[in-house]
Amino acid sequence: MQAWRFREVRVRMFCMMVGRIISVLVVFWLVLVPCWGQEKKRENVLLHPDKFYRKYMPGFRVKPNPPDTAYIKTYPNYLSANMHVLSPAIQMQVRQRGDGTPGVASTFKTNITDVIGFAASYRFIAAGFAFLSNSGMNLRSHYVRSRYRTATIKYSGAARSFQFKYIRIRGFTDVRQLGDRERYVLRPDMVSKEFQFEGMHNFSWRKYSYIAPITFAQRQVKSRVGFLLKAGAYYTQISGDSALLNARQRPYFKELNDARILRTVGARIAPGIGCNLVFRKRIYFSLAAFTSADLYFYKYLQHPDEKRAAQTHLVFVLDSKAGLGYHTRRFYAGVRYDLEQRNGPLKGLVINNVYQYTGIELGYRFDAPKIVKKVYKKTMPPGM
């Protein structure tokens, strides 16, 4: 009898435990599962731009305002793809203010082979990347070999355009002038990283196309001059495993001293002017130039996590582009030259950065595949 009662108690306890578990599962199903479903639904809206615009910006729509077709041709239904081969020449000079002491200044130069890049654009969006070729051309045997990579994303409207660009370079050669001869100090450890975000407004966008010789999303069919305004923010870090300057130089650059990192943030507002000269409706010559005094915030650091207040100064910048090419409805080709020079005094020194790119590019426009049109329509705002 006692054994039977003991088994009955155990059965009751087991049933009570099962009942509690079922109650917890029911509560979880009634309370938590609907919340999880709402979170999932909310996430889907954010992951799908077309749903996002319909829900949060139902009245927003881009109204097309095309340029003057007598001067500019657009190709909204074509996918443009191009390849370019460039020879970059990039250097950074650090010297004393004034005449300075002979043999103290450093000029850090790159040793880059030809760069091969690819880009594609459809309507307002363009993206591209570039990498070093293995041709071995343009290399200097007494320089350390450099590595180079870049990626670019652009929004190119008729009046306004925006660009994000990333550049990374590893390997510099410190070229120092000692009388009539040069001394080479190899710095394979030096790395330059730069993030650029630029916006540009074209005041003459109805008849002058700034993007025609750059992204080829448009084509200039009559010669025209335009006025431009560029604004941007730039982050640059130049670092090394050891001090950027050697022990002999440091007494002349007390501010830089044994710093291993030079970190800068620049803000730019640059007025400019551009022109596209068109010959026989297909041959073009383009030129654009901007000048500005960038506001620089900079630090000399020994370690990446070092806390130090930023210093400020104005740095003169010249940004120019030139190109000559052949541009038709489908095919385009040309040569181009880009130059950007930044020159200005920082605390205890003068810094001069020069970026030069010379090369050729070839491109062709294809009828955009349906998948490209579909993805673009679901990604961009209505009407764009």
C-alpha positions as CSV (number, residue, x, y, z in Angstrom):
1,M,0.0,0.0,0.0
2,Q,2.8,2.5,0.9
3,A,4.6,1.7,-2.3
4,W,1.4,2.4,-4.3
5,R,0.9,5.8,-2.6
6,F,4.6,6.7,-3.2
7,R,4.2,6.0,-7.0
8,E,1.0,8.1,-7.0
9,V,2.8,11.0,-5.5
10,R,5.6,10.8,-8.0
11,V,3.0,10.7,-10.9
12,R,1.3,13.8,-9.5
13,M,4.6,15.7,-9.2
14,F,5.6,14.7,-12.7
15,C,2.2,16.0,-14.1
16,M,2.6,19.2,-12.2
17,M,6.1,19.8,-13.7
18,V,4.8,19.0,-17.2
19,G,2.0,21.4,-16.7
20,R,4.3,24.2,-15.6
21,I,6.6,23.6,-18.6
22,I,3.6,23.8,-20.9
23,S,2.4,27.0,-19.3
24,V,5.8,28.6,-19.8
25,L,5.8,27.6,-23.5
26,V,2.4,29.0,-24.0
27,V,3.4,32.3,-22.4
28,F,6.5,32.4,-24.7
29,W,4.3,31.7,-27.7
30,L,1.7,34.4,-26.9
31,V,4.1,37.1,-25.8
32,L,7.6,36.7,-27.2
33,V,6.9,35.2,-30.6
34,P,4.7,38.2,-31.8
35,C,7.5,40.6,-30.7
36,W,10.0,38.5,-32.6
37,G,7.8,38.6,-35.7
38,Q,7.5,42.4,-35.5
39,E,11.3,42.8,-35.1
40,K,11.8,40.6,-38.2
41,K,9.3,42.6,-40.1
42,R,10.9,45.9,-39.1
43,E,14.3,44.5,-40.2
44,N,12.9,43.5,-43.6
45,V,11.7,47.1,-44.2
46,L,15.2,48.5,-43.5
47,L,16.8,45.9,-45.7
48,H,14.6,46.7,-48.7
49,P,15.0,50.4,-49.7
50,D,11.7,50.5,-51.7
51,K,9.8,49.4,-48.7
52,F,11.6,51.9,-46.5
53,Y,10.7,54.8,-48.8
54,R,7.0,53.7,-49.0
55,K,6.8,53.5,-45.2
56,Y,8.9,56.4,-43.9
57,M,8.9,58.7,-46.9
58,P,5.7,58.1,-48.8
59,G,5.6,61.5,-50.4
60,F,9.2,61.6,-51.5
61,R,9.9,61.5,-55.2
62,V,12.8,62.7,-57.3
63,K,11.6,64.9,-60.1
64,P,13.7,64.5,-63.2
65,N,15.1,67.8,-64.6
66,P,17.2,66.9,-67.6
67,P,19.9,69.2,-69.0
68,D,19.8,71.0,-72.3
69,T,19.9,68.2,-74.9
70,A,21.5,70.6,-77.4
71,Y,24.6,70.6,-75.3
72,I,24.5,67.4,-73.2
73,K,23.4,63.9,-74.1
74,T,22.4,61.4,-71.4
75,Y,22.2,57.6,-71.5
76,P,19.7,56.4,-68.9
77,N,19.2,52.9,-70.4
78,Y,22.8,52.0,-70.9
79,L,25.3,50.3,-68.6
80,S,28.7,51.8,-69.0
81,A,31.9,49.7,-68.3
82,N,35.4,50.9,-68.7
83,M,39.0,49.9,-68.0
84,H,41.9,52.3,-67.3
85,V,45.6,52.0,-67.0
86,L,47.3,54.7,-64.9
87,S,50.8,55.5,-63.8
88,P,50.7,57.2,-60.4
89,A,53.5,59.3,-59.0
90,I,52.9,60.1,-55.3
91,Q,55.2,61.7,-52.9
92,M,55.3,63.6,-49.6
93,Q,58.0,66.1,-48.7
94,V,58.8,67.2,-45.1
95,R,61.2,70.2,-44.7
96,Q,62.0,73.0,-42.4
97,R,60.5,76.4,-42.7
98,G,62.5,79.0,-44.7
99,D,65.7,77.9,-46.4
100,G,66.4,75.1,-43.9
101,T,69.5,73.1,-43.2
102,P,70.9,71.3,-46.3
103,G,70.4,67.5,-46.3
104,V,67.8,67.5,-43.6
105,A,64.6,67.5,-45.7
106,S,62.9,64.2,-46.5
107,T,61.0,63.4,-49.7
108,F,59.0,60.1,-49.4
109,K,58.4,58.7,-52.9
110,T,56.4,55.7,-54.1
111,N,57.6,53.1,-56.5
112,I,54.4,51.9,-58.2
113,T,54.0,49.9,-61.3
114,D,51.1,50.6,-63.7
115,V,47.7,50.5,-62.0
116,I,44.8,48.7,-63.7
117,G,41.3,49.8,-62.8
118,F,37.8,48.9,-63.7
119,A,34.6,50.9,-63.3
120,A,30.9,50.6,-64.1
121,S,28.1,53.1,-64.0
122,Y,24.4,53.0,-64.5
123,R,22.3,56.2,-64.5
124,F,23.4,58.1,-61.4
125,I,25.6,55.5,-59.7
126,A,29.2,54.6,-60.5
127,A,31.7,52.3,-58.7
128,G,35.3,51.2,-59.4
129,F,38.4,49.7,-58.0
130,A,42.1,49.5,-59.0
131,F,45.1,47.3,-58.3
132,L,48.8,47.0,-59.3
133,S,49.8,45.2,-62.4
134,N,52.8,42.8,-62.3
135,S,54.4,44.2,-65.4
136,G,57.4,45.6,-63.6
137,M,57.4,48.7,-65.7
138,N,58.2,52.1,-64.3
139,L,60.0,50.5,-61.3
140,R,63.2,52.1,-59.9
141,S,65.7,49.5,-58.8
142,H,67.1,51.7,-56.0
143,Y,63.6,52.3,-54.5
144,V,61.6,49.9,-52.3
145,R,58.6,48.5,-54.2
146,S,55.2,50.0,-53.2
147,R,51.8,48.5,-52.9
148,Y,48.7,50.4,-54.0
149,R,44.9,49.8,-53.8
150,T,41.9,52.0,-54.1
151,A,38.1,51.8,-54.3
152,T,35.6,54.5,-55.4
153,I,31.8,54.9,-55.2
154,K,30.2,57.9,-56.9
155,Y,26.7,59.5,-57.2
156,S,26.8,61.6,-60.3
157,G,23.8,63.9,-60.8
158,A,23.5,66.6,-63.4
159,A,23.9,69.4,-60.8
160,R,25.4,67.6,-57.8
161,S,27.7,64.7,-57.4
162,F,29.2,62.9,-54.4
163,Q,32.2,60.6,-54.1
164,F,33.7,58.3,-51.5
165,K,37.2,57.1,-52.2
166,Y,39.7,54.9,-50.3
167,I,43.4,54.9,-51.0
168,R,46.0,52.7,-49.3
169,I,49.8,52.8,-50.2
170,R,52.5,50.8,-48.5
171,G,56.2,51.2,-49.1
172,F,58.0,54.5,-49.5
173,T,61.6,55.6,-50.3
174,D,63.0,58.5,-48.4
175,V,65.1,60.4,-51.0
176,R,67.5,62.9,-49.4
177,Q,69.6,65.4,-51.3
178,L,73.2,65.4,-50.0
179,G,75.1,67.9,-52.2
180,D,75.2,66.6,-55.7
181,R,74.1,63.1,-54.9
182,E,71.0,61.5,-53.5
183,R,70.7,59.1,-50.6
184,Y,68.0,56.5,-50.5
185,V,66.5,55.2,-47.2
186,L,64.0,52.4,-47.8
187,R,60.9,52.4,-45.7
188,P,58.8,49.3,-46.6
189,D,57.0,49.7,-43.2
190,M,55.5,53.1,-44.0
191,V,51.8,53.0,-44.8
192,S,49.5,55.8,-46.0
193,K,45.7,55.5,-45.6
194,E,43.3,58.0,-46.9
195,F,39.5,58.3,-46.8
196,Q,37.9,61.0,-48.9
197,F,34.3,62.2,-49.1
198,E,33.6,64.9,-51.6
199,G,30.5,66.8,-52.9
200,M,30.5,69.0,-55.9
201,H,27.9,71.5,-57.3
202,N,27.9,72.4,-60.9
203,F,26.3,75.9,-61.3
204,S,26.2,75.5,-65.1
205,W,24.8,71.9,-65.2
206,R,22.2,72.6,-67.9
207,K,24.8,73.2,-70.6
208,Y,28.2,72.1,-69.1
209,S,28.8,68.5,-67.9
210,Y,31.5,68.1,-65.4
211,I,31.0,64.3,-65.2
212,A,31.2,63.7,-69.0
213,P,35.0,63.1,-69.1
214,I,35.1,61.5,-65.7
215,T,32.3,58.9,-65.4
216,F,31.1,59.2,-69.0
217,A,27.5,59.0,-67.8
218,Q,26.9,62.0,-70.0
219,R,28.4,63.3,-73.3
220,Q,29.2,66.9,-74.1
221,V,28.1,67.6,-77.7
222,K,28.9,71.4,-77.8
223,S,31.7,73.3,-76.2
224,R,30.9,75.0,-72.9
225,V,32.5,76.5,-69.8
226,G,31.1,76.0,-66.3
227,F,31.5,77.3,-62.7
228,L,32.0,74.7,-59.9
229,L,32.1,74.4,-56.2
230,K,33.6,71.5,-54.3
231,A,33.4,70.6,-50.6
232,G,34.9,67.7,-48.9
233,A,36.3,66.0,-45.8
234,Y,39.6,64.0,-45.8
235,Y,41.2,61.7,-43.3
236,T,44.8,60.7,-43.8
237,Q,47.2,58.7,-41.6
238,I,50.8,58.1,-42.4
239,S,52.5,55.6,-40.1
240,G,55.6,53.5,-39.7
241,D,56.9,50.8,-37.4
242,S,59.7,53.2,-36.4
243,A,59.9,57.0,-36.2
244,L,59.1,58.8,-39.5
245,L,62.4,60.8,-39.2
246,N,65.8,59.5,-38.2
247,A,67.9,60.6,-35.2
248,R,69.9,63.1,-37.3
249,Q,66.8,64.9,-38.5
250,R,64.9,65.1,-35.2
251,P,66.8,68.0,-33.6
252,Y,65.6,70.1,-36.7
253,F,62.0,68.9,-36.3
254,K,61.4,69.0,-32.6
255,E,57.6,68.9,-32.9
256,L,57.7,65.8,-35.0
257,N,60.5,64.3,-32.9
258,D,60.2,60.5,-32.7
259,A,56.6,60.4,-33.8
260,R,55.6,57.3,-35.7
261,I,52.2,58.6,-36.9
262,L,51.1,61.8,-38.7
263,R,47.3,61.9,-38.6
264,T,45.3,64.7,-40.4
265,V,41.7,65.6,-41.0
266,G,41.0,68.2,-43.6
267,A,37.9,70.2,-44.5
268,R,37.7,71.8,-47.9
269,I,35.6,74.4,-49.8
270,A,37.0,74.9,-53.2
271,P,35.7,77.1,-56.0
272,G,36.6,76.0,-59.5
273,I,36.1,76.3,-63.2
274,G,35.9,73.7,-66.0
275,C,35.5,73.6,-69.7
276,N,34.7,70.9,-72.3
277,L,35.9,71.8,-75.9
278,V,34.2,69.6,-78.5
279,F,35.6,69.1,-82.0
280,R,33.6,67.3,-84.8
281,K,31.0,66.4,-82.2
282,R,33.0,63.4,-80.9
283,I,36.5,64.6,-80.0
284,Y,36.8,66.4,-76.7
285,F,39.3,68.2,-74.6
286,S,38.4,68.8,-70.9
287,L,40.0,70.8,-68.2
288,A,38.9,71.6,-64.6
289,A,40.7,73.2,-61.8
290,F,40.0,74.0,-58.1
291,T,41.9,76.0,-55.5
292,S,41.3,76.1,-51.8
293,A,42.8,76.7,-48.4
294,D,42.0,73.5,-46.4
295,L,41.5,73.7,-42.7
296,Y,43.8,71.0,-41.3
297,F,43.4,69.3,-37.9
298,Y,46.6,67.2,-37.3
299,K,48.4,65.3,-34.6
300,Y,52.0,63.9,-34.2
301,L,51.6,60.5,-32.4
302,Q,53.9,57.8,-31.1
303,H,51.2,55.3,-30.6
304,P,47.7,54.9,-32.3
305,D,45.8,55.1,-29.0
306,E,47.8,58.1,-27.7
307,K,45.6,61.0,-26.5
308,R,46.7,64.3,-27.8
309,A,44.9,67.5,-28.7
310,A,44.8,68.3,-32.4
311,Q,46.5,71.4,-33.9
312,T,45.0,73.4,-36.7
313,H,46.4,75.2,-39.8
314,L,45.5,76.2,-43.3
315,V,47.0,74.2,-46.2
316,F,46.9,75.4,-49.8
317,V,45.5,72.9,-52.3
318,L,45.5,72.8,-56.1
319,D,43.3,70.1,-57.7
320,S,43.2,69.9,-61.5
321,K,42.2,67.4,-64.2
322,A,42.8,67.3,-68.0
323,G,41.7,64.9,-70.6
324,L,41.7,64.4,-74.4
325,G,39.6,61.7,-76.0
326,Y,36.9,60.3,-78.4
327,H,33.4,60.0,-77.1
328,T,30.4,58.5,-79.1
329,R,27.0,57.0,-78.1
330,R,28.5,53.6,-77.4
331,F,32.3,53.8,-77.4
332,Y,34.7,56.2,-75.6
333,A,38.5,56.3,-75.2
334,G,41.0,58.9,-74.1
335,V,44.1,60.0,-72.1
336,R,43.9,61.8,-68.9
337,Y,46.1,63.6,-66.3
338,D,45.1,64.3,-62.7
339,L,47.1,66.5,-60.3
340,E,46.5,67.3,-56.7
341,Q,49.0,69.2,-54.6
342,R,48.7,70.1,-50.9
343,N,51.3,72.5,-49.6
344,G,51.3,74.3,-46.2
345,P,53.1,74.9,-42.9
346,L,52.4,72.7,-39.9
347,K,53.8,73.3,-36.5
348,G,57.6,72.9,-36.8
349,L,57.7,71.9,-40.5
350,V,56.3,72.4,-44.0
351,I,54.6,69.5,-45.7
352,N,54.0,69.1,-49.4
353,N,51.9,66.2,-50.9
354,V,51.8,65.6,-54.6
355,Y,49.4,63.1,-56.3
356,Q,49.8,62.7,-60.1
357,Y,48.0,60.2,-62.3
358,T,48.7,59.8,-66.0
359,G,47.0,57.1,-68.1
360,I,44.5,55.9,-70.7
361,E,41.0,54.6,-70.5
362,L,38.6,52.6,-72.8
363,G,34.9,52.1,-72.3
364,Y,31.7,50.9,-73.9
365,R,28.0,51.2,-73.2
366,F,25.8,48.1,-73.2
367,D,22.0,47.8,-73.0
368,A,21.5,47.5,-69.3
369,P,20.4,43.9,-68.3
370,K,17.0,43.6,-66.7
371,I,18.5,42.5,-63.4
372,V,20.5,45.8,-63.2
373,K,17.3,47.8,-63.9
374,K,15.4,45.8,-61.3
375,V,18.1,46.2,-58.6
376,Y,18.5,49.9,-59.3
377,K,14.7,50.5,-59.1
378,K,14.4,48.7,-55.8
379,T,17.4,50.5,-54.3
380,M,17.1,54.1,-55.4
381,P,14.5,56.6,-54.4
382,P,11.3,56.8,-56.5
383,G,11.8,58.6,-59.8
384,M,15.6,58.6,-59.7
